[in-house]
Amino acid sequence: MSRLILSVLFISSSLLVAQTPSIEQIRDNIISQFDRINDYQVDIKISVKMTGFRMPNKKIHMYYKKPGKIKVKTRGFAILPKTGAGGNPSEFLDMLKHVSEIKRTIRDNKPFYKIMGKVNQDSLKIPLPVKKDEFPDITMNVFVDAKKWVITEVGVYLDSESVFTLQTDYIEESGMMVPEKSVFKVGVKGISRWTTQNPFDFGGPGSDRQEFENIAKKAGFDAEKDEFVGEMIMIFSKYKVNQGIDDVLFIEEN
């Protein structure tokens, strides 16, 4: 009887271990899901609120074509986060330099995998110390739907304080999982102590070599609060998936 009990316990524990896949298996499932999309076009409504900056609600039309071509059409000026804008999950997974833990969790009565790890600093343009020999601890949490194999939330933290989060709800279009709503939140405290190269890589005018403090001051940085915060909400509609988009569309106009 004791051998039988031990055997049952061993089998049960083995099954529990098997329920948590490796980062490679999770990546393969996520990429396989996304790779079913050859191209799409979609309307996006954008609302933005940031420190010292207000942009009227905008409507844009975005085109995507594998393996990463993106074209945005809009009237006037609009900003859009480059990271994650096209829905490519590789952009987030490639940020991970080291995975410290993967665990199963339940969110809204649905199974998820929570991936925790350290970020490769070269892959993420966020504030870095003024002194070159100082390296902050940059970590990231990634939540993956264990059934639909989509990334629903990404959070990046600088020395345990949140830098940005991106939360996405999905819908099914033509048998594919595509974003329905994304909420991008950014917040950096004590920015007067940091410098960077274009920390929030929006699709607007470039500022690749400016100090972060200068960027923030131009955007209305409040020295007393010493922080830069903002929120962008994107609502997606009128998808056309895998209907074919000509490469000519993505050629830059002179």
N, C-alpha and C positions, 0 to 999 in steps of 0.2 A: 504493500500500500504506500509506504514512504517513497519508494522509487517512482510510483505512478504520480504522486503529488509533485515530486521534484521534476519529473518529465513535463508535467502540465505547466509548472511555473517557468521552466526553461523555455518551452515553446511560446508561452504568453509573453515573456520578456523579449524573446527574439522578434515576435510580431510587432511589439511596441517600438523596438529599435528600427525595424524595417519601415515603419510608418513615416519616419522622418528621412527624406531623401537627402542626398548630397547637394552642394551648391551647383555642381555640374549637371545633375539630373534636373534640378529646378530650372536652371538656365536653359537647358535643351527643350524642356516643355514650354517655357515662355516664348522662346525664339521660334519654335515650331508653330505655335499659335499665331504669332505676329507675321511669320513668313507666308502665311496663307493670303496675306494682303499684297497684291502686286501694285496696286495704285488706288487712290481715292481722291475725291474732291468733296469739300464740305464748307458750309457757312458757319462762321463763328462770331458770336456776340461777345464783346470784351468790355468789362468795366474795371477800372483801375483807381485805387486810392493809395497814394504813397506820401511820404514825408515831403511837404513842400511842393507836391506835384499833383495836378488834377488833369485828367484827360477825359473829354466827353465820351460817353459810351460809343463804341465803334462796332461796325460790322465789317468783317473781312471774308474773303473767299480764299481758301487754302487748297493747294494741290500737293499731293504726295505721290512719289513713284519710287519703287524699290531701285537701288538699295539705300536711298537716303536723300533723294532730290525733293526739295521743298520750294514752292513758289507761293507768294502771298500777294493778293490784289486787294487794294483798298483805296478809298479817297482820303487824301490828306495823310497825316502822320498817325501811326499806330505802333505800339510796342507789343512784343510777343516774346516770351521766354524761349530761347533757342533750345535749351536742354529740355527734352520731353515734349516739345511742341508737335513733333510729327508722330508721337506715340511710340517711337522705337524704344523698347525696353533695354536694349544693349547700352544705351547712353547712361543709364543708372547702374546697371550691373558692372560695366567697365570701370566705374569709379572705385569699386571695392578693391583695395590692395590686400586685405586680409579679412577673412570671415571668422569671427570669434565664436558665433553660436547660431544655430538654426533650431527653432522650436515651433511646435504646433500650438495654435491658439484659436479661439472662437471669437468672431466678430459678427454681430447681427445674426447670430445663430448659424453662421457659416464657417467652415473650416479654412484656416489660413496658415501660412508659414511666415514666421517673423525671422528675417535675416538680419543679424547684427554684425557689424564689422568696422574696420578702419578704412578711411578714404585715402586714396592716392592724391596728394596735394596738387600734382600736376594736372589732374583731370578735372579739378573743380576750382573755378575762379572765385574764391572767397577771401576775406581779409586775412593777411599774413602779418606776422610781427615786423616791426620796423627793423629790429636787429636780425641779421641773417642767421645767427646761431641759435635763435629761439624758434621752436617748433611746437605749435599748439596741438592738442589732441583733437583730431577731427574724426568723428564717428558718424555712421549712418545706419538707420533702421529702414528696412524694406519689407512691406507687407504684400504677400502674394496670395491671391485667391487659389486655394488648393484644388478647385474643380474647374474653374474657367481659365486658369493659368494666365492671369493678367496682374500687373502691379497696380494696386489700388492706392498705396500711400508710400511716400518717401520722405524721410526726415533726416536732415543733416545738422550735426551739433558741433559747436566749437567749445572745447573744455566744458562739456555738459550743458551749455546754453544753446537753445535752438537758433539756427541760422536761417533755414528755410524748410518749409514743408510743401509737398504737392500731393493733393488728394484728388482722386479721379473716380467717377462713377461711369459704368459702361452700359452700352446697349448692344443688342445683336442686330446687325445689318447684313443681309445677304449671307447669313451663316457665319459672319465674322464678328468678333468682339471689338468694338470701337468706342472711343470716349464719348460720353454724353455731357459730362460737366467736369471741369477741372478747377480747383481752387489752389492758387499759388500764394503762399504767405512767406514774407521775408521779414526778419528783424535782427538787427545787429546793435548791441549795446556797447558803449565806450568806443565809438568809431574814431574818436580823435587820437586814439593810440595805435591805429592800424593804417597800413597802406595796402594797395592792391592794384591789379590790372583788371579793369572792367569787371567788377565782382558780380553784377547781375547782367548777364550777357543777353540783353534784349535786342530785338531786331531793329532798333532805331539807329540814329547816328552813332558812329564809332567813337570810343574814348579809351582805346586800348592801353595807353601809356600814362593816363592821368592818375594822380593819387586819389585814393578813395575819399579822403576828407574833402578834396577840392570838388569831386563829383557831387558829394553830399551837400556841400555849401551851395553849389549852383542849383541844387534841387530844393533848397530851403532848409538846410540842416539847422536844427535848434541846438545851440551849444549848451544850453542849460540842461536839456534832456539827454544830450550826448547819445543819441540813438537814431537809427534809420529803419523805419518800418514801412510795410506796405502790403497790399493784398490785390491780387488780380483774379477775376472770375471769368472763366471761358465757358460759354454754352454752345454746344455743337448741334447742328441740324442739317437736314437735306443732304445726307450722304449719297454719293454715287461711288460704289465700291467695285473694283475690278471690271471697269467698263472700258479701260484703255485710255491712256493719256500720251500724246505725242511728245517725244523728247525735245522737240523744237520749243515747247512752252518754257522749258527751263534754261534756255540760252539767254544770257544776260544781254539786255539792250544797251547800245552805246548812246 
